[in-house]
Amino acid sequence: MQITHLVTHSGGFHADELLASVVLTRLYPDATLLRTRDEAWTQGGAGRIVYDVGRVHDASARMFDHHQRPTPTREGGDPYSSFGMIWAVYGRDYLAALEVPEGDRERVWASVDRGFVHPVDMLDNGAWEPSVAGPLAGLTLPILLETLKPVFDDRDEGADDRAFRAALPVAGAFLEAAVRQAAAKARAEGIVLAAIAAAGAGRVLELPQGMPFRAGVEKADADHLLFVVHPRGEDWALNTIRVGSDTFENRADLPEAWAGLTDAALEAASGVPGAKFCHTARFIAVASSREAVLEMARRAVAEVEGA
């Protein structure tokens, strides 16, 4: 069936129907986006997708509201917002429209659902308080998108609709960026797994370029790895591996004697010609050649193993 209208509520807006609109307008660019509370539109009908209004959740009827009781929930009991509902049904098609490879699509869909869509659902339903973000609560994406609404005394006719239209590409940029990042991680994982197989029991993982590597290291259960090296422009980088995604703690730090040094001072401290830089926090170092960075990595491993 041809979709001719995308129907959501008028007035002020929240992140959930804004992001749902991003998905739907990408898939149905010729459909009319209608913001209304007129029940002649919000109760569904041929050629319509109705979301965040209508008090019905029925995917077969293309109706996706979450304000009724009982609140529609995900498997596991967490509440949906209209964004989560739309993502569940149309998210994979959205990824296809963004040319995410079919083989990666399910993994990317799940990653974006977990890390981007689900938090929006939870905040929209009050299941998470914005305060969980601490001092950065006002900088979370749902809050920032809502700051694009008209101020309280801007009551010009059409102000809400104009603000919604202006916010749409902003929201779209963030969603597309989340998809690109998730798709890149999926691509990187395959490269990292192949490199781990090539590294064998070695403590240092060499990659052909800079890329997200921790997920691949964890998937391979490569607990023996301590450092990662890769080219970075004309130089080579030596990176540590974090213990987990929610910490800055590393499996091993670079040698303390290298911290904050550059060029000749670092060459003297490390004993490696071509050593150029080591961060004061000892999570990254840079050398001028592959041979130099591999020697820095070898010496860093030797210090860890000799400790």
C-alpha positions in Angstrom: 0.0 0.0 0.0 1.3 3.5 -0.8 1.9 5.7 2.2 0.5 9.1 1.6 0.4 10.6 5.1 2.7 10.5 8.2 0.5 11.7 11.0 1.7 12.8 14.5 0.3 15.3 17.0 0.4 19.1 16.7 1.7 21.5 19.3 5.0 21.1 21.2 7.2 18.2 20.4 9.5 15.7 22.0 12.5 13.7 20.8 10.5 10.5 20.3 8.1 11.6 17.5 10.8 13.9 16.1 13.2 10.9 15.6 10.3 8.7 14.5 9.6 11.3 11.8 13.3 11.1 10.7 12.9 7.4 10.0 9.6 7.7 8.3 10.4 10.7 6.1 13.5 8.9 4.9 11.4 5.9 3.9 8.4 7.9 2.5 9.8 11.2 1.2 6.7 11.8 -0.9 4.3 11.4 2.0 2.7 14.5 3.6 3.9 14.9 7.2 0.8 16.1 9.0 0.8 17.4 12.6 -2.7 17.4 14.0 -5.0 16.2 16.8 -8.0 15.9 14.6 -9.4 12.4 15.2 -10.4 12.1 11.6 -6.7 11.8 11.0 -5.3 10.3 14.2 -7.6 7.2 14.2 -5.8 5.8 11.2 -6.9 5.0 7.7 -5.6 3.8 4.4 -2.3 5.2 3.3 -1.4 6.5 6.8 1.1 5.9 9.5 0.0 7.4 12.8 2.5 7.8 15.7 2.7 9.3 19.1 -1.0 10.1 18.9 -4.3 8.1 18.6 -4.0 5.9 21.8 -3.6 2.7 19.8 -0.6 0.5 19.3 -1.3 -1.8 16.3 1.5 -2.3 13.9 -0.8 -4.1 11.4 -2.9 -0.9 11.3 0.2 1.3 11.2 -0.7 3.0 14.5 2.1 3.6 17.0 1.0 5.4 20.1 2.2 4.7 23.7 0.1 7.1 25.8 -2.7 4.6 26.5 -2.9 2.1 29.3 -1.4 -0.4 29.6 1.7 1.2 28.1 3.1 -0.9 25.3 6.4 -2.5 26.3 9.5 -4.1 24.9 10.3 -7.7 25.6 11.6 -7.5 29.2 9.1 -4.9 30.2 10.7 -1.5 29.4 8.2 1.0 27.9 8.2 2.0 24.3 8.0 5.6 23.0 6.8 6.2 19.5 10.4 6.2 18.4 11.0 2.7 19.7 7.8 1.5 18.1 8.7 2.9 14.7 12.3 1.6 15.0 11.1 -1.9 15.8 9.0 -2.0 12.6 10.8 0.3 10.2 14.3 0.5 11.5 15.7 -2.2 9.3 14.2 -0.6 6.2 15.8 2.7 7.3 19.2 1.0 7.5 18.7 -0.4 4.0 17.8 3.1 2.8 21.1 4.3 4.3 22.9 1.5 2.4 24.0 -0.5 5.5 25.2 -3.8 4.1 22.6 -6.5 4.4 24.9 -8.8 6.3 25.5 -6.2 9.0 22.0 -4.9 9.1 20.6 -6.9 12.0 23.7 -6.2 14.2 23.6 -2.5 13.4 19.8 -2.4 14.1 20.3 -4.0 17.5 23.3 -1.7 18.4 21.3 1.5 17.5 18.3 0.1 19.3 20.3 -0.6 22.5 22.4 2.5 22.6 20.3 5.2 21.0 16.6 4.3 20.7 16.1 2.6 24.1 17.4 5.5 26.1 15.0 7.9 24.2 12.2 5.5 25.1 13.1 5.4 28.7 13.5 9.2 29.1 10.3 9.9 27.2 8.3 7.6 29.5 9.9 8.9 32.7 11.4 5.5 33.4 14.8 7.1 33.6 15.2 10.5 35.2 17.4 13.0 33.3 19.3 13.3 36.5 20.9 9.9 35.8 23.3 11.9 33.6 24.4 14.0 36.5 25.7 17.5 35.7 25.4 16.7 32.0 21.7 16.0 32.2 20.8 19.1 30.2 23.1 18.0 27.4 21.5 14.7 26.7 20.1 14.4 23.1 16.4 14.3 24.0 16.8 17.5 26.2 18.8 19.3 23.5 16.2 18.4 20.8 13.5 19.8 23.0 15.3 23.1 23.3 14.6 23.6 19.6 10.9 24.2 20.5 9.6 27.7 20.5 10.0 29.7 23.7 6.9 30.1 25.8 5.9 33.5 24.6 6.4 32.8 20.9 2.8 32.2 20.0 2.9 33.1 16.4 0.6 30.9 14.3 2.6 28.0 13.0 5.5 28.5 15.4 5.4 24.9 16.6 5.3 23.4 13.2 8.1 25.6 11.9 10.2 24.6 14.9 9.5 21.0 14.3 10.5 21.2 10.6 13.7 23.0 11.6 14.5 20.4 14.2 13.9 17.5 11.9 17.3 17.6 10.0 19.1 18.2 13.3 17.6 15.0 14.8 18.3 13.2 11.5 22.0 14.2 11.6 22.3 12.5 15.0 20.4 9.4 14.1 22.4 8.9 10.9 25.6 9.5 12.8 24.6 6.8 15.2 23.9 4.4 12.3 27.3 5.3 10.6 29.2 4.6 13.9 27.4 1.3 14.5 28.0 0.2 10.9 31.6 1.2 11.1 32.1 -0.8 14.3 30.5 -3.8 12.5 33.0 -3.4 9.6 35.9 -3.0 12.0 35.0 -6.1 14.0 35.7 -8.3 11.0 39.1 -6.7 10.4 40.0 -6.9 14.0 39.1 -10.6 14.3 41.3 -11.4 11.3 44.2 -9.4 12.8 43.8 -11.3 16.1 44.0 -14.6 14.3 47.2 -13.4 12.5 48.7 -12.2 15.8 48.4 -15.6 17.4 49.7 -15.5 21.0 51.4 -12.2 20.6 50.7 -9.4 23.1 50.5 -6.7 20.4 47.7 -6.4 17.8 48.7 -4.7 14.5 45.8 -3.2 12.5 46.0 -1.7 9.0 44.5 1.6 10.2 42.9 3.3 13.2 39.5 1.8 14.0 37.3 0.7 16.9 38.9 -2.5 18.2 37.8 -3.3 21.7 34.6 -5.0 20.7 36.5 -7.4 18.4 39.1 -8.0 21.1 36.3 -8.9 23.5 34.5 -11.1 21.0 37.6 -13.1 20.3 38.3 -13.5 24.1 41.8 -12.2 23.3 42.6 -11.5 26.9 46.3 -11.9 26.1 46.5 -8.7 24.1 47.9 -5.6 25.8 48.5 -3.1 23.1 47.4 -2.1 19.6 49.5 -0.5 16.9 48.4 1.0 13.6 49.4 3.7 11.0 48.3 7.2 11.7 48.9 9.5 8.8 52.7 9.4 8.3 53.3 8.2 11.8 52.3 5.1 13.8 50.3 4.9 17.0 50.6 2.6 20.0 47.4 2.3 22.0 46.4 0.7 25.2 43.3 -1.5 25.5 40.6 -0.5 28.1 39.3 -3.0 30.5 35.7 -2.1 29.6 33.5 0.4 27.9 32.6 2.2 31.1 36.1 2.8 32.5 39.4 4.5 31.6 41.3 1.7 33.3 43.7 -0.1 30.8 44.8 -3.7 30.7 48.3 -2.2 30.9 49.6 1.3 30.8 52.6 2.5 28.8 55.8 2.9 30.8 55.7 5.6 33.4 59.1 6.9 32.4 57.6 7.8 29.0 54.7 10.0 30.3 54.5 13.4 28.7 57.8 13.2 26.8 58.3 14.0 23.1 61.0 13.6 20.5 64.6 13.5 21.8 63.5 13.2 25.4 61.2 10.3 24.6 63.9 8.6 22.4 66.3 8.8 25.4 63.7 7.5 27.9 62.5 4.7 25.7 65.7 3.8 24.0 63.8 3.8 20.7 65.0 6.0 17.8 61.9 7.5 16.1 59.8 7.7 19.3 57.9 11.0 19.0 55.2 11.4 21.7 53.7 9.7 24.8 50.5 11.1 26.4 50.9 12.0 30.1 48.0 9.6 30.9 50.1 6.8 29.1 47.3 5.5 26.9 48.8 6.4 23.6 52.2 6.9 22.1 53.4 7.9 18.6 56.5 6.9 16.6 57.7 7.8 13.1 57.8 4.3 11.7 56.3 0.9 12.0 59.6 -0.5 13.2 59.9 2.1 15.9 56.3 1.7 17.2 56.7 -2.1 17.3 59.9 -1.7 19.3 58.1 0.7 21.7 55.3 -1.9 22.0 57.9 -4.7 22.6 59.5 -2.7 25.4 56.1 -1.7 26.9 55.2 -5.4 27.0 58.5 -6.4 28.6 58.0 -3.8 31.3 54.5 -5.1 32.1 55.7 -8.8 32.1 58.7 -8.0 34.2 56.7 -6.1 36.8 
